[in-house]
Amino acid sequence: MDYVKPAEVLESMVEAGTAKAEMNATQMLLRGFLGGGILAFATTLAYTATTQTAIPLAGAVVFPIGFVIIVLLGLELVTGSFALIPLSVFERKTSVSRMLANYGLVIIGHLIGCAVYAALYGMAVTKMGTEMTNPLAQMLIQVSETKTLGYHKLGFNGIILVFIKAILCNWMVTLGVVMAMTSKSTLGKIVAMWLPILMFFEQGFEHAVVNMFVIPAGMMLGADVTVADWWLWNQIPVLLGNFVGGALFTGFMFYWSHNKKKDSESPALQAGLPTTPALAAEKSGL
């Protein structure tokens, strides 16, 4: 049997988070670059499938290909790390500074990788700028404006909406990372991680790394979007929402539901912190 039990998956999550945090800067940048570029490839593949079939579900079915490649090759996707590294920090296997360094460097890698692919893809799909009517180019422009100006029109409600959609997105994306750990076989990993990724993409939720490609690509092709529009109305709230969705709904909820450590082994007690109301009262002399 190649099935891995949840308790073992939890151990793998903490170990993976520690390994990611302890990589050197060059590895983080390069793996982030490759992760961003490959996810951008998968995004344009999904848009191609949607354009050719006029069935959005077709795009969602093929999009997980990029995610599979990233996970199987051990590349970096900051949204996936949002569920893993916080657990390693909580278990005191790494530090908050190492976690933030990973996130910062990997995001820089993603931005460069996505920008490179956006520039190359834009030249390819428009035949070096001579065919701007290509449906895929127009789709990128439309998506870029929808993901920024569409929220801008709603004002503060737009910020809340994009934040919520980002939470929902990364709940599923990080679940894909965890699901890949439930099998020891390559085929099992692929099937397991495919399912939640398909769910997020089909429902149009907001993924920070996908947006690092889609929005700049649309801007390069002529979308009426500024850098301020990109970051204020999408990228920043999406990164924050993705972090909440990954860390809370997948990382810590899975941890709390499957952690079998005794109270005496918990990080809270090791730090001398009370873990129950009774212990708190005793510690405070009440």
Contacts in CASP RR format, 6 or more apart in sequence:
PFRMAT RR
TARGET T0000
AUTHOR 0000-0000-0000
METHOD contacts of the structure
MODEL  1
MDYVKPAEVLESMVEAGTAKAEMNATQMLLRGFLGGGILAFATTLAYTAT
TQTAIPLAGAVVFPIGFVIIVLLGLELVTGSFALIPLSVFERKTSVSRML
ANYGLVIIGHLIGCAVYAALYGMAVTKMGTEMTNPLAQMLIQVSETKTLG
YHKLGFNGIILVFIKAILCNWMVTLGVVMAMTSKSTLGKIVAMWLPILMF
FEQGFEHAVVNMFVIPAGMMLGADVTVADWWLWNQIPVLLGNFVGGALFT
GFMFYWSHNKKKDSESPALQAGLPTTPALAAEKSGL
2 183 0 8 1.000
2 184 0 8 1.000
2 185 0 8 1.000
2 188 0 8 1.000
3 182 0 8 1.000
3 183 0 8 1.000
3 184 0 8 1.000
4 12 0 8 1.000
4 181 0 8 1.000
4 182 0 8 1.000
4 183 0 8 1.000
4 184 0 8 1.000
6 182 0 8 1.000
6 254 0 8 1.000
6 258 0 8 1.000
7 258 0 8 1.000
7 260 0 8 1.000
9 178 0 8 1.000
9 181 0 8 1.000
9 182 0 8 1.000
9 254 0 8 1.000
9 258 0 8 1.000
10 254 0 8 1.000
10 255 0 8 1.000
10 258 0 8 1.000
10 259 0 8 1.000
12 181 0 8 1.000
13 83 0 8 1.000
13 84 0 8 1.000
13 87 0 8 1.000
13 178 0 8 1.000
13 181 0 8 1.000
13 251 0 8 1.000
13 254 0 8 1.000
13 255 0 8 1.000
14 84 0 8 1.000
14 87 0 8 1.000
14 88 0 8 1.000
14 91 0 8 1.000
14 93 0 8 1.000
15 88 0 8 1.000
15 93 0 8 1.000
16 84 0 8 1.000
16 181 0 8 1.000
17 81 0 8 1.000
17 84 0 8 1.000
17 85 0 8 1.000
17 87 0 8 1.000
17 88 0 8 1.000
17 93 0 8 1.000
17 94 0 8 1.000
18 85 0 8 1.000
18 88 0 8 1.000
18 93 0 8 1.000
18 94 0 8 1.000
20 76 0 8 1.000
20 81 0 8 1.000
20 84 0 8 1.000
20 85 0 8 1.000
20 88 0 8 1.000
20 102 0 8 1.000
21 85 0 8 1.000
21 88 0 8 1.000
21 89 0 8 1.000
21 94 0 8 1.000
21 95 0 8 1.000
21 98 0 8 1.000
21 99 0 8 1.000
21 101 0 8 1.000
21 102 0 8 1.000
22 94 0 8 1.000
22 98 0 8 1.000
23 31 0 8 1.000
23 102 0 8 1.000
25 101 0 8 1.000
25 105 0 8 1.000
28 76 0 8 1.000
28 101 0 8 1.000
28 102 0 8 1.000
28 105 0 8 1.000
28 106 0 8 1.000
28 109 0 8 1.000
29 105 0 8 1.000
29 106 0 8 1.000
29 108 0 8 1.000
29 109 0 8 1.000
29 112 0 8 1.000
30 109 0 8 1.000
31 74 0 8 1.000
31 75 0 8 1.000
31 76 0 8 1.000
31 106 0 8 1.000
32 75 0 8 1.000
32 76 0 8 1.000
32 77 0 8 1.000
32 78 0 8 1.000
32 105 0 8 1.000
32 106 0 8 1.000
32 109 0 8 1.000
32 110 0 8 1.000
32 113 0 8 1.000
33 109 0 8 1.000
33 110 0 8 1.000
33 112 0 8 1.000
33 113 0 8 1.000
33 116 0 8 1.000
34 70 0 8 1.000
34 73 0 8 1.000
34 75 0 8 1.000
34 76 0 8 1.000
34 113 0 8 1.000
35 70 0 8 1.000
35 75 0 8 1.000
35 76 0 8 1.000
35 77 0 8 1.000
35 110 0 8 1.000
35 113 0 8 1.000
35 209 0 8 1.000
36 77 0 8 1.000
36 109 0 8 1.000
36 110 0 8 1.000
36 113 0 8 1.000
36 114 0 8 1.000
36 117 0 8 1.000
36 209 0 8 1.000
36 212 0 8 1.000
36 213 0 8 1.000
37 110 0 8 1.000
37 113 0 8 1.000
37 114 0 8 1.000
37 116 0 8 1.000
37 117 0 8 1.000
37 213 0 8 1.000
38 66 0 8 1.000
38 69 0 8 1.000
38 70 0 8 1.000
38 75 0 8 1.000
39 66 0 8 1.000
39 67 0 8 1.000
39 70 0 8 1.000
39 77 0 8 1.000
39 114 0 8 1.000
39 209 0 8 1.000
39 210 0 8 1.000
39 213 0 8 1.000
40 113 0 8 1.000
40 114 0 8 1.000
40 117 0 8 1.000
40 118 0 8 1.000
40 121 0 8 1.000
40 210 0 8 1.000
40 213 0 8 1.000
40 217 0 8 1.000
41 66 0 8 1.000
41 117 0 8 1.000
42 62 0 8 1.000
42 63 0 8 1.000
42 64 0 8 1.000
42 65 0 8 1.000
42 66 0 8 1.000
42 67 0 8 1.000
42 69 0 8 1.000
43 63 0 8 1.000
43 210 0 8 1.000
43 213 0 8 1.000
43 214 0 8 1.000
44 121 0 8 1.000
44 125 0 8 1.000
44 136 0 8 1.000
45 59 0 8 1.000
45 62 0 8 1.000
45 63 0 8 1.000
45 65 0 8 1.000
46 59 0 8 1.000
46 60 0 8 1.000
46 62 0 8 1.000
46 63 0 8 1.000
46 201 0 8 1.000
47 59 0 8 1.000
47 136 0 8 1.000
47 139 0 8 1.000
47 140 0 8 1.000
47 143 0 8 1.000
48 136 0 8 1.000
49 58 0 8 1.000
49 59 0 8 1.000
49 61 0 8 1.000
49 62 0 8 1.000
50 56 0 8 1.000
50 58 0 8 1.000
50 59 0 8 1.000
50 139 0 8 1.000
51 135 0 8 1.000
51 136 0 8 1.000
51 139 0 8 1.000
52 58 0 8 1.000
53 59 0 8 1.000
56 202 0 8 1.000
57 202 0 8 1.000
59 201 0 8 1.000
59 202 0 8 1.000
60 198 0 8 1.000
60 201 0 8 1.000
60 202 0 8 1.000
61 198 0 8 1.000
63 197 0 8 1.000
63 198 0 8 1.000
63 201 0 8 1.000
64 193 0 8 1.000
64 194 0 8 1.000
64 197 0 8 1.000
64 198 0 8 1.000
64 201 0 8 1.000
67 77 0 8 1.000
67 173 0 8 1.000
67 176 0 8 1.000
67 193 0 8 1.000
67 197 0 8 1.000
68 189 0 8 1.000
68 190 0 8 1.000
68 193 0 8 1.000
68 194 0 8 1.000
69 75 0 8 1.000
70 76 0 8 1.000
70 77 0 8 1.000
71 77 0 8 1.000
71 177 0 8 1.000
71 180 0 8 1.000
71 189 0 8 1.000
71 193 0 8 1.000
72 186 0 8 1.000
72 189 0 8 1.000
72 190 0 8 1.000
76 106 0 8 1.000
77 106 0 8 1.000
77 173 0 8 1.000
77 177 0 8 1.000
77 209 0 8 1.000
78 102 0 8 1.000
78 103 0 8 1.000
78 104 0 8 1.000
78 106 0 8 1.000
78 107 0 8 1.000
78 110 0 8 1.000
78 208 0 8 1.000
78 209 0 8 1.000
79 170 0 8 1.000
79 173 0 8 1.000
79 174 0 8 1.000
79 207 0 8 1.000
79 208 0 8 1.000
79 209 0 8 1.000
79 242 0 8 1.000
79 246 0 8 1.000
80 170 0 8 1.000
80 173 0 8 1.000
80 174 0 8 1.000
80 177 0 8 1.000
80 246 0 8 1.000
81 102 0 8 1.000
81 103 0 8 1.000
81 106 0 8 1.000
82 170 0 8 1.000
82 174 0 8 1.000
82 242 0 8 1.000
82 243 0 8 1.000
82 245 0 8 1.000
82 246 0 8 1.000
82 247 0 8 1.000
83 170 0 8 1.000
83 174 0 8 1.000
83 177 0 8 1.000
83 178 0 8 1.000
83 246 0 8 1.000
83 247 0 8 1.000
83 250 0 8 1.000
83 251 0 8 1.000
84 174 0 8 1.000
84 177 0 8 1.000
84 251 0 8 1.000
85 94 0 8 1.000
85 98 0 8 1.000
85 99 0 8 1.000
85 102 0 8 1.000
85 103 0 8 1.000
86 99 0 8 1.000
86 247 0 8 1.000
86 251 0 8 1.000
86 252 0 8 1.000
87 251 0 8 1.000
87 252 0 8 1.000
87 255 0 8 1.000
88 94 0 8 1.000
88 99 0 8 1.000
89 95 0 8 1.000
89 96 0 8 1.000
89 99 0 8 1.000
90 252 0 8 1.000
90 255 0 8 1.000
90 267 0 8 1.000
91 267 0 8 1.000
92 267 0 8 1.000
92 270 0 8 1.000
107 239 0 8 1.000
110 209 0 8 1.000
110 212 0 8 1.000
111 212 0 8 1.000
114 209 0 8 1.000
114 212 0 8 1.000
114 213 0 8 1.000
114 216 0 8 1.000
114 217 0 8 1.000
115 216 0 8 1.000
117 213 0 8 1.000
118 213 0 8 1.000
118 216 0 8 1.000
118 217 0 8 1.000
118 218 0 8 1.000
118 220 0 8 1.000
119 220 0 8 1.000
121 217 0 8 1.000
122 129 0 8 1.000
122 137 0 8 1.000
122 217 0 8 1.000
122 220 0 8 1.000
122 221 0 8 1.000
123 129 0 8 1.000
125 134 0 8 1.000
125 136 0 8 1.000
125 137 0 8 1.000
126 132 0 8 1.000
126 134 0 8 1.000
126 137 0 8 1.000
126 221 0 8 1.000
127 134 0 8 1.000
131 137 0 8 1.000
132 138 0 8 1.000
132 221 0 8 1.000
137 221 0 8 1.000
140 214 0 8 1.000
140 217 0 8 1.000
140 218 0 8 1.000
140 221 0 8 1.000
140 223 0 8 1.000
141 218 0 8 1.000
141 221 0 8 1.000
141 222 0 8 1.000
141 223 0 8 1.000
143 214 0 8 1.000
143 218 0 8 1.000
144 214 0 8 1.000
144 215 0 8 1.000
144 216 0 8 1.000
144 217 0 8 1.000
144 218 0 8 1.000
144 219 0 8 1.000
144 221 0 8 1.000
144 223 0 8 1.000
144 225 0 8 1.000
145 223 0 8 1.000
145 224 0 8 1.000
145 225 0 8 1.000
147 206 0 8 1.000
147 211 0 8 1.000
147 214 0 8 1.000
147 215 0 8 1.000
147 234 0 8 1.000
148 215 0 8 1.000
148 225 0 8 1.000
148 229 0 8 1.000
148 230 0 8 1.000
148 233 0 8 1.000
148 234 0 8 1.000
149 224 0 8 1.000
149 225 0 8 1.000
149 229 0 8 1.000
149 233 0 8 1.000
150 158 0 8 1.000
150 233 0 8 1.000
151 158 0 8 1.000
151 159 0 8 1.000
151 161 0 8 1.000
151 162 0 8 1.000
151 233 0 8 1.000
151 234 0 8 1.000
152 158 0 8 1.000
152 229 0 8 1.000
152 233 0 8 1.000
154 161 0 8 1.000
158 233 0 8 1.000
159 233 0 8 1.000
159 237 0 8 1.000
162 206 0 8 1.000
162 233 0 8 1.000
162 234 0 8 1.000
162 237 0 8 1.000
162 238 0 8 1.000
163 237 0 8 1.000
163 238 0 8 1.000
163 240 0 8 1.000
163 241 0 8 1.000
165 204 0 8 1.000
165 205 0 8 1.000
165 206 0 8 1.000
165 238 0 8 1.000
166 205 0 8 1.000
166 206 0 8 1.000
166 207 0 8 1.000
166 208 0 8 1.000
166 237 0 8 1.000
166 238 0 8 1.000
166 239 0 8 1.000
166 240 0 8 1.000
166 241 0 8 1.000
166 242 0 8 1.000
166 244 0 8 1.000
166 245 0 8 1.000
167 241 0 8 1.000
167 242 0 8 1.000
167 244 0 8 1.000
167 245 0 8 1.000
167 249 0 8 1.000
168 200 0 8 1.000
168 203 0 8 1.000
168 205 0 8 1.000
168 245 0 8 1.000
169 200 0 8 1.000
169 204 0 8 1.000
169 205 0 8 1.000
169 206 0 8 1.000
169 207 0 8 1.000
169 238 0 8 1.000
169 242 0 8 1.000
169 245 0 8 1.000
170 200 0 8 1.000
170 207 0 8 1.000
170 241 0 8 1.000
170 242 0 8 1.000
170 243 0 8 1.000
170 244 0 8 1.000
170 245 0 8 1.000
170 246 0 8 1.000
170 250 0 8 1.000
171 200 0 8 1.000
171 245 0 8 1.000
171 246 0 8 1.000
171 249 0 8 1.000
171 250 0 8 1.000
172 196 0 8 1.000
172 197 0 8 1.000
172 199 0 8 1.000
172 200 0 8 1.000
172 205 0 8 1.000
173 196 0 8 1.000
173 197 0 8 1.000
173 200 0 8 1.000
173 207 0 8 1.000
173 242 0 8 1.000
173 246 0 8 1.000
174 245 0 8 1.000
174 246 0 8 1.000
174 249 0 8 1.000
174 250 0 8 1.000
174 251 0 8 1.000
175 196 0 8 1.000
175 250 0 8 1.000
176 192 0 8 1.000
176 193 0 8 1.000
176 195 0 8 1.000
176 196 0 8 1.000
176 197 0 8 1.000
177 193 0 8 1.000
177 250 0 8 1.000
178 250 0 8 1.000
178 251 0 8 1.000
178 254 0 8 1.000
179 192 0 8 1.000
179 193 0 8 1.000
179 195 0 8 1.000
179 196 0 8 1.000
180 189 0 8 1.000
180 192 0 8 1.000
180 193 0 8 1.000
181 189 0 8 1.000
182 192 0 8 1.000
183 189 0 8 1.000
183 191 0 8 1.000
183 192 0 8 1.000
200 207 0 8 1.000
201 207 0 8 1.000
206 234 0 8 1.000
206 238 0 8 1.000
206 242 0 8 1.000
207 238 0 8 1.000
207 242 0 8 1.000
208 235 0 8 1.000
208 238 0 8 1.000
208 239 0 8 1.000
208 242 0 8 1.000
211 234 0 8 1.000
211 235 0 8 1.000
211 238 0 8 1.000
212 235 0 8 1.000
215 223 0 8 1.000
215 225 0 8 1.000
215 230 0 8 1.000
215 234 0 8 1.000
215 235 0 8 1.000
216 230 0 8 1.000
218 225 0 8 1.000
219 225 0 8 1.000
219 227 0 8 1.000
219 230 0 8 1.000
263 269 0 8 1.000
263 275 0 8 1.000
266 275 0 8 1.000
268 274 0 8 1.000
268 275 0 8 1.000
269 275 0 8 1.000
274 280 0 8 1.000
274 282 0 8 1.000
274 283 0 8 1.000
END
